[in-house]
Amino acid sequence: MQLFRIKICGITRAEDARAAAEMGADAIGLNFVTGSPRCLGVEEARRLVSAMPESLVRVGVFAGASVEAMHKLAEAAGLDAIQLHGELWPAAEDCGQAAVPVDPPQRCAELRQLPVIRAVHLGAAEGPEPNRLADANRWAEEARKAGAAPAMLLVDASVARETAAAARGGTGRTVDWAGVASAQADLPVAVAGGLKPENVAEAIAMSSAVAVDVASGVESAPGLKDLDKLRLFISQAAGVLPPLVSG
């Protein structure tokens, strides 16, 4: 299920959400990752959602949060979907490290009726596995076996495993677009990471992605959208993205 074509992430002001919708975006991201400059509180998120168009898909962004916390925020803020940015799997080297966020495959089933967008990274170009989205596909298959598969994969810029939750998105680093195109994904793919008005059309063409996600590339400061950049980004993306395929 493809949830969106153009998602504007890190929204902190209702006027930015309204502008994005008027310009042609179909989804917005609300950040609930503690420590992020775009992080929202529950009441702040509720006020934002109540003041934005109902047509927008409202996505809550999390990394390593508990299921209970995500359910609470989803209900309070009226979220339509959840985006997970934690590591795919726990690892032995995480023992004793307090800041390694993990979102294991069973999260999709635990989140029940909320569709999940799974943020992933490309594998090494010269690694032993020829498919650079093999780990992402394996996570999705394990999620399916556990009761529910994610709706989409969001290919974002790679970060070190020990990277804190707050620094896992909105980095401005660019994804290997050609690497996305050559990988074999089992789900609809969106691209993020380093996108801006000047490169989004090229990113879509080179990656063959069906959707895009942007935060820092259309901002004047973290969480504050620049309306000129936003308008140009959405116009450039909408001109080359394929139509939305749902179901």
C-alpha positions as CSV (number, residue, x, y, z in Angstrom):
1,M,0.0,0.0,0.0
2,Q,1.5,3.3,-1.1
3,L,0.5,5.9,1.5
4,F,1.9,9.0,-0.1
5,R,3.7,10.6,-3.1
6,I,5.1,13.8,-1.4
7,K,5.7,13.9,2.3
8,I,6.9,17.0,4.1
9,C,8.5,15.9,7.4
10,G,9.4,17.8,10.6
11,I,6.3,20.0,10.5
12,T,6.1,22.2,13.6
13,R,3.7,24.9,12.4
14,A,0.1,24.5,11.2
15,E,0.6,27.2,8.5
16,D,3.4,25.1,6.9
17,A,1.1,22.0,6.8
18,R,-1.7,24.0,5.2
19,A,0.7,25.5,2.7
20,A,2.1,22.0,1.8
21,A,-1.4,20.7,1.2
22,E,-2.3,23.6,-1.0
23,M,0.8,23.2,-3.0
24,G,0.2,19.5,-3.6
25,A,1.8,17.5,-0.8
26,D,-0.3,14.6,0.4
27,A,1.5,13.7,3.7
28,I,3.2,15.4,6.6
29,G,5.6,14.1,9.2
30,L,5.3,14.9,12.9
31,N,8.5,14.2,14.8
32,F,8.2,12.6,18.3
33,V,11.9,11.7,18.7
34,T,13.2,13.2,21.9
35,G,16.2,15.5,21.3
36,S,15.3,16.3,17.7
37,P,15.0,20.1,17.0
38,R,11.7,19.2,15.3
39,C,10.3,17.1,18.2
40,L,6.7,17.8,19.3
41,G,4.9,17.3,22.6
42,V,1.5,15.7,22.7
43,E,-0.5,18.9,23.1
44,E,1.5,20.7,20.5
45,A,0.9,17.9,18.0
46,R,-2.8,17.8,18.8
47,R,-3.2,21.5,18.1
48,L,-1.2,21.2,14.9
49,V,-3.4,18.3,13.6
50,S,-6.6,20.1,14.5
51,A,-5.5,23.1,12.4
52,M,-4.4,21.3,9.3
53,P,-6.4,19.9,6.3
54,E,-7.9,16.4,6.8
55,S,-6.7,15.4,3.4
56,L,-3.1,15.1,4.6
57,V,-1.8,11.7,5.8
58,R,-0.4,12.4,9.3
59,V,2.7,10.3,10.0
60,G,4.3,10.1,13.4
61,V,8.0,9.7,13.3
62,F,9.6,7.5,16.0
63,A,12.9,5.7,16.7
64,G,13.0,3.0,19.4
65,A,9.9,4.2,21.2
66,S,7.7,1.8,23.1
67,V,4.5,0.5,21.6
68,E,2.6,2.0,24.4
69,A,4.1,5.5,23.8
70,M,3.4,5.2,20.1
71,H,-0.2,4.2,20.6
72,K,-0.7,7.0,23.1
73,L,0.6,9.6,20.8
74,A,-1.2,8.2,17.8
75,E,-4.5,8.4,19.6
76,A,-3.9,11.8,21.1
77,A,-2.6,13.4,17.9
78,G,-4.9,11.6,15.4
79,L,-2.0,10.0,13.5
80,D,-2.8,8.0,10.3
81,A,0.5,6.1,10.1
82,I,3.8,5.4,12.0
83,Q,7.3,5.8,10.6
84,L,10.1,3.8,12.3
85,H,13.7,4.9,12.2
86,G,15.3,2.6,14.8
87,E,17.8,-0.2,13.8
88,L,16.2,-3.2,12.1
89,W,17.6,-5.8,14.6
90,P,19.1,-5.8,18.1
91,A,22.7,-6.9,18.2
92,A,25.1,-8.3,20.7
93,E,27.3,-5.2,20.6
94,D,24.3,-3.1,21.8
95,C,24.6,-4.6,25.3
96,G,25.6,-1.8,27.6
97,Q,24.9,0.9,25.1
98,A,21.9,2.9,26.2
99,A,21.3,4.9,23.1
100,V,20.9,2.3,20.3
101,P,17.2,2.6,19.2
102,V,15.8,-0.6,17.7
103,D,12.4,-1.2,16.0
104,P,12.1,-5.0,15.5
105,P,9.8,-6.6,12.9
106,Q,6.9,-7.4,15.4
107,R,6.3,-3.7,15.8
108,C,4.0,-3.7,12.7
109,A,1.6,-6.2,14.3
110,E,1.9,-4.5,17.7
111,L,0.8,-1.2,16.2
112,R,-2.4,-2.9,15.0
113,Q,-4.4,-0.8,12.6
114,L,-1.7,1.8,12.0
115,P,0.2,1.4,8.7
116,V,4.0,1.4,9.2
117,I,6.5,3.2,7.0
118,R,9.9,1.5,7.6
119,A,13.0,3.7,7.3
120,V,15.9,1.7,5.9
121,H,19.4,2.1,4.5
122,L,21.1,0.6,1.5
123,G,23.6,-2.2,2.1
124,A,27.2,-1.8,1.1
125,A,27.8,-1.4,-2.6
126,E,30.6,-4.0,-2.5
127,G,29.1,-6.2,0.1
128,P,28.5,-10.0,-0.1
129,E,24.8,-9.5,-0.7
130,P,24.0,-8.3,-4.2
131,N,20.6,-6.9,-3.3
132,R,21.3,-3.7,-1.3
133,L,17.8,-3.8,0.2
134,A,18.1,-7.5,1.3
135,D,18.0,-6.6,5.1
136,A,15.0,-4.4,4.6
137,N,13.2,-7.1,2.7
138,R,14.1,-9.6,5.4
139,W,12.7,-7.3,8.1
140,A,9.5,-6.9,6.1
141,E,9.1,-10.6,5.7
142,E,9.7,-11.2,9.4
143,A,7.1,-8.5,10.1
144,R,4.7,-10.3,7.8
145,K,5.2,-13.6,9.6
146,A,4.6,-11.8,12.9
147,G,1.2,-10.6,11.8
148,A,1.6,-7.4,9.7
149,A,4.0,-6.1,7.0
150,P,5.0,-2.5,6.6
151,A,3.2,-0.4,4.0
152,M,6.3,1.2,2.5
153,L,10.1,1.4,2.7
154,L,11.7,4.8,3.1
155,V,15.3,4.7,1.9
156,D,17.2,7.3,4.0
157,A,20.9,8.2,4.3
158,S,22.9,5.7,6.3
159,V,23.9,6.5,9.9
160,A,26.2,4.6,12.2
161,R,24.5,2.1,14.4
162,E,25.4,4.0,17.6
163,T,23.8,7.2,16.3
164,A,21.3,8.5,18.8
165,A,17.6,8.5,17.9
166,A,17.4,12.3,17.5
167,A,20.1,12.3,14.8
168,R,18.7,9.5,12.6
169,G,16.7,11.7,10.2
170,G,16.8,15.2,8.7
171,T,20.6,14.9,8.3
172,G,20.7,16.4,4.8
173,R,23.0,13.6,3.6
174,T,22.2,12.2,0.1
175,V,21.2,8.7,-0.7
176,D,22.8,6.7,-3.6
177,W,19.9,7.1,-6.0
178,A,21.2,4.7,-8.6
179,G,21.8,2.2,-5.8
180,V,18.1,2.4,-4.9
181,A,17.1,1.8,-8.5
182,S,19.3,-1.3,-8.8
183,A,18.1,-2.8,-5.5
184,Q,15.1,-5.1,-5.4
185,A,12.4,-4.0,-2.9
186,D,9.3,-6.0,-2.0
187,L,7.3,-2.9,-1.2
188,P,6.7,0.6,-2.5
189,V,9.9,2.7,-2.1
190,A,10.2,6.4,-1.1
191,V,13.5,8.2,-1.0
192,A,14.7,10.8,1.5
193,G,18.1,12.2,2.5
194,G,19.6,15.3,1.0
195,L,16.6,16.1,-1.2
196,K,16.0,19.7,-2.1
197,P,14.2,21.6,-4.9
198,E,17.3,21.6,-7.1
199,N,17.8,17.8,-7.1
200,V,14.4,16.1,-6.4
201,A,13.5,15.5,-10.0
202,E,16.9,13.9,-10.7
203,A,16.6,11.8,-7.5
204,I,13.2,10.4,-8.6
205,A,14.4,9.7,-12.1
206,M,17.6,8.0,-11.0
207,S,16.1,6.0,-8.1
208,S,12.8,5.0,-9.7
209,A,11.1,5.8,-6.4
210,V,7.4,6.2,-6.2
211,A,7.5,8.8,-3.4
212,V,9.8,11.4,-1.7
213,D,10.2,12.7,1.8
214,V,11.9,16.0,2.7
215,A,12.6,17.9,5.9
216,S,15.8,20.0,6.0
217,G,15.9,20.6,2.2
218,V,12.8,23.0,2.4
219,E,13.7,24.7,5.7
220,S,15.0,28.1,6.7
221,A,15.8,26.6,10.1
222,P,15.0,23.2,11.7
223,G,11.2,22.8,11.8
224,L,10.6,26.1,10.0
225,K,9.6,25.6,6.3
226,D,10.6,28.1,3.6
227,L,7.5,28.5,1.5
228,D,9.5,29.3,-1.7
229,K,11.6,26.2,-1.3
230,L,8.5,24.2,-0.4
231,R,6.6,25.3,-3.5
232,L,9.4,24.6,-5.9
233,F,10.2,21.2,-4.3
234,I,6.6,20.0,-4.5
235,S,6.2,21.3,-8.1
236,Q,9.4,19.6,-9.2
237,A,8.5,16.3,-7.5
238,A,4.9,16.3,-8.7
239,G,6.0,16.8,-12.3
240,V,7.9,13.5,-12.4
241,L,6.4,11.1,-9.8
242,P,4.1,8.4,-11.0
243,P,0.4,8.6,-9.9
244,L,-0.4,7.4,-6.4
245,V,-1.2,3.6,-6.3
246,S,-3.3,2.6,-3.3
247,G,-4.5,-0.8,-2.1
